[in-house]
Amino acid sequence: MSPKGHKRRLRPSHKALALVSALVLGGGAVVVVEQAASAGQDSARSAPVTATIDCPDVGDRLREVPEPVRAEVDQDLAQLDTQIADSYQRLATGRAQGDALLGELKGKRQKTITGMADAIGRSTARPQGLEALSGCSMKQAPAADAADTAAEAGAAADAQGLAQDKGSGKGSGNGSGPARSDFVVISTVKPNVRTPAPQAAASKGSFSVQCGRNENRHLNPDNVIVAPGVGNGAHHMHDYVGNKTTDGFSTNNSLAASGTTCTNGDQSTYYWPVLRLRDGRAEKDAKAPGGGQDANVGTILQPKQVTIDFKGSATGPVTAMPRFLRIITGDAKALTNGTANANASWSCTGFENRQLKDKYPICPKGSDVVRTFSFQSCWDGKNADSANHRTHVAFARGDGSCPRGFKAIPQLVQRITYAVAPGARFAVDSFPEQLHKPVTDHGDFINVMSDGLMAGAVRCINGGRACR
């Protein structure tokens, strides 16, 4: 996932593309290509696009993974992510051509996927059709403005001395950076927030937790939910509040034994990708996994404020979450997966009746950037997690009720604000091939509240009280 490149041809089946520029900010690769002229099309009007790698998300397709082989399957899924990241880096640095690279990547994925299916088959019926997910393709997306990116690259090279020789593939990296089309002036967005009207039996209370703004600088590129036992399992940096020891190797026991930054003793872990100012400066992780090595560059912004609230159901009382319940909201791979599981929500203070899913907001002077994560609020009543980390929980329907077979639980709502100068370039950390797109934003939560604390939260919510 690092950027840089040289002149070459990419041949997606639907369009001929010619490489016009590969720009480096801190050593990562930006693959910028421009559509060639074709019959009836003026190439001068063609917008630059960034080529990335689009692979089926195998993990999202899994529904049943027996406990005895779950660790092995998780390791295989993490390996698939690493294979994509490595291939993207080779493409972006010009060390591999599109068609040859996709063929090589398919072979690696097929071997890993076959091993995964065989592992599952040792304990239950072998899943059919997984090998069909081995093939990947090229995907186009709007690229960063060339002039702006060049200026950033020059500033980084002059100020930090991080420019690399072409094709080296080493050093810190910049994916495509955010594209101009990834931003919108918030005042031009129409109000779009709709909430279900509370019914007579609604649980109208709330329970708030104060866990700070990550003053401890608890940061790592792991993801213990999706890739347990794997270092750099996320390929992007996470901000943590709450549980003080969470990393990719945490267990339920270690989480339960940990201290917390939360003032009420809540040991839960709350984490999300960091937001970076794309200022051309080298952060401490400029040459590290999850940082520059994975095309995440620039100054990590500390939140100005983090609020953590648990809210009720519009249709009735909520029931307690089980300890160690895991929930992921949003999709870190939404650029290539599509938006079915996306749940990004971007806005500005003073404009929070206008929420953006696939754009970063440009806020007016005196207004802060806001990220809001409204987690799934319905639980299947049995499982603390599921094979794809999604099917054990669900979102409430439009009227606030849970789908059949699910029960309402306290809804976690995280609101994170940042002081960002109007017009400043910023981006969320992402997997390299996801190009820092706003739609890939996501939040992760492991409930480690004691049973007593959770019971108190439920009493407050169902009793209509606002508790802290």
SULKASUL-V577592 format. One record per run of one state. SS is the DSSP state (alpha for helix, beta for strand, coil for the rest). FROM is the first residue (numbers start at 1). LEN is the number of residues. If there is no record, write none. Layout:
# SULKASUL-V577592
SS,FROM,LEN / SS,FROM,LEN
This chain:
# SULKASUL-V577592
coil,1,8 / beta,9,2 / coil,11,6 / beta,17,5 / coil,22,10 / beta,32,4 / coil,36,2 / beta,38,1 / coil,39,2 / beta,41,1 / coil,42,1 / alpha,43,3 / coil,46,3 / beta,49,7 / coil,56,2 / alpha,58,4 / coil,62,5 / alpha,67,26 / coil,93,5 / alpha,98,24 / coil,122,8 / alpha,130,4 / coil,134,2 / beta,136,7 / coil,143,3 / alpha,146,15 / coil,161,19 / alpha,180,3 / beta,183,3 / alpha,186,3 / coil,189,17 / beta,206,4 / coil,210,9 / beta,219,2 / coil,221,17 / beta,238,6 / coil,244,8 / alpha,252,5 / coil,257,3 / beta,260,1 / coil,261,8 / beta,269,5 / coil,274,1 / beta,275,3 / coil,278,14 / alpha,292,3 / coil,295,4 / beta,299,2 / coil,301,4 / beta,305,7 / coil,312,7 / beta,319,1 / coil,320,6 / beta,326,5 / coil,331,3 / alpha,334,4 / coil,338,8 / beta,346,3 / coil,349,7 / beta,356,1 / coil,357,3 / beta,360,3 / coil,363,6 / beta,369,6 / coil,375,3 / beta,378,2 / coil,380,13 / beta,393,2 / coil,395,12 / beta,407,3 / coil,410,1 / beta,411,8 / coil,419,7 / beta,426,3 / coil,429,3 / alpha,432,3 / coil,435,3 / alpha,438,3 / coil,441,1 / beta,442,5 / coil,447,4 / alpha,451,12 / coil,463,3 / beta,466,2 / coil,468,1
